[in-house]
Each structure stands twice: as structure tokens, then as C-alpha cells.
């Protein structure tokens, strides 16, 4: 399996509850390295641009409002098969369906407030990483 990079966002529901360290420990325990990380406050416009792929969906406005409601931690994870590994560690979007021990099973409050975001494909990861980080910020 190839070494990949993927974007991870620790969402407002998790940062508000001070879960950043516990969530990062799960990524690191799974063999992923954090090669870039910063805590930021998104504006609704920035959240809207990032989630533009969902613009036509009924939850888009609520998602953008939520993502701008509190600080988030954006980070780049690196490792063998990092995209799939990150998605495995996160668990299913609906915490009721998430496997025990996953981030969403342990920390998510609802389908909407599910504590983390992760890229779903190499092409998506490249675009999402570039949205938040310059090449100089990626240190492996």
C-alpha cells in the first residue's frame, strides 16, 4: 500500500468538548502521522466554499453554520493507505452505525455533529489539503 496524505478536520462539537488530544491519539495509535495541524475559526463563507460539493443538499446551510460555530482543528495525516485508514478510525457517519472504538462511536453527538471529517479519495484529499495548507506547512 502506498504512503498517502489525507485531510482531517476535528469539528466544532469535538473541539468544544476538548477532545482534540483523544482524537489525535486514535489517529496516531492507528499508525497515522500528523504532518500539519492548526486550530482555526472558519467563517460561514469559508465553510461554504469548502463544502461546496454539498451546496444542493438540504443540510448544506446547517452544515456551514455548524462548521463556523466554534474553532476546528484542520490537519494532514500521513501513512500507508492513510485515506482508508482515517475513514476506518473515524467510523460511519451515523454514530449509531459506527463500529465500537471508532471516533464517531465514542465521541459523535449526532449524524450532523459527528466530531470529524476525512477526505474520501486521493483527488479529494489533494484539493482539501491545498484549501487549508501551503506546501511549506506540510512537514513529514
N, C-alpha and C positions, 0 to 999 in steps of 0.2 A: 504494500500500500504506500502511496506517495505522501510525503510531508505536505500538508496544506495549511492555509490560514483561513480563519473564518471570523466574522464579526459576532460579538456577543454584546447584548445590552442587558444590564441589570436594571429592571424597570422601577418606576416610582413606588409601587406598592412594597417592593423589597428594600429599596434604599431608605424609605420612610421608617421601616422597621429594623434598620441597621443590620441587614443580612448579607452585606457585601462580602465580608470575610468568610462566612459559612458557605456561600455560593461559590466563591473562588476556590475554596478548599475542595469542593466536589469536582471542579474542573481539573485542578492540579492532581487530585487523587486518581483521576481517570487518565492521567498521562498527558494532559494538555498544558502547554506553557503560555503564560500571559506575556506577550511581546510588546504590547502597547496598552495603556489604560489611562482614562481620565474621567473625572466626575464633572458633568456639565448640566446646565439647565436649558432644555430646549424651549424655544418659543413655539406657539401653535403653528406658525408658518413653517418653521424648520421641521417639525414633526410631520406636517402635511406633505412637505416635499419628500421626506424620507419614505413615507408610507403611500406615496402617490399611486402605486400599483393597486391599492385598495380604494381609490377615490370613488368608484361607482358602487361600492358596497355600503349597505345600510349602517354599518358600525364605524365607518371612516371618521366622521366628526367626533364621535365619542372617543375613539382611539387617539386622535390627535390631541384632544383636550386632556385625556389621561396622561399621555406621554409628556405633556408640558406642565403637569400639575405639581411635580416635585423633581428634584435632581435625578439624573440617571447616571449610571457608570457604563461608558462605552469602552470596549476593549477588543483586542485582537488575540485570538487563541491560535496556537500553532501546535501541530503534531501530526502523526501518521493518521490519515483519514479523519482529520480534525472536524470536518463538516458533519459527517455521520456520527462521530463520537460525541460532539457537542449536542446534537439533536437527541442522542440516546440519553445523555446525562440530564438534559432538560426534561424529558418525558413528554407525554402527549399534551397538546394544547389545553384540553379539558382536564383539570386536575383529578377529576373523578375517574378518568381513564388512564391516568399516569401510573406507571409501574412503581411499586414501593421503592423508596430510596432515591428516586429522582427528585430534581429540584422542584418541579411543579407538584409532585405528590406531597412533598414536605412543606413547601412554602407558599404556593399559589393560593390566592383567596377566591378566585373565580376564573371562568374562561377568559374574561377580559383583563382581569388583574392577575396575570399568571407568572409574574416575577421575572421572566427572562425572554429575550428574543435571540434567535440564532439564524444565520444565513442558511438557505436551503439548497444551494448549489454553488459550484465554483464561480460561475459567472456572476451570480448574485453577491457572493462574498466579495469579489473584487470591487464591484460598484459600491457596496455598503461600506467596506473598509475605506475606500477613497472619499466617501462622503464625510467621514469624521477624522481621518488621519492623513497627514502628508507622509511621504516616504521616509523623511528624516525621523519621524516619531516611531517607526517600526524597528525595534531593536531586538534581535533574537540572539 
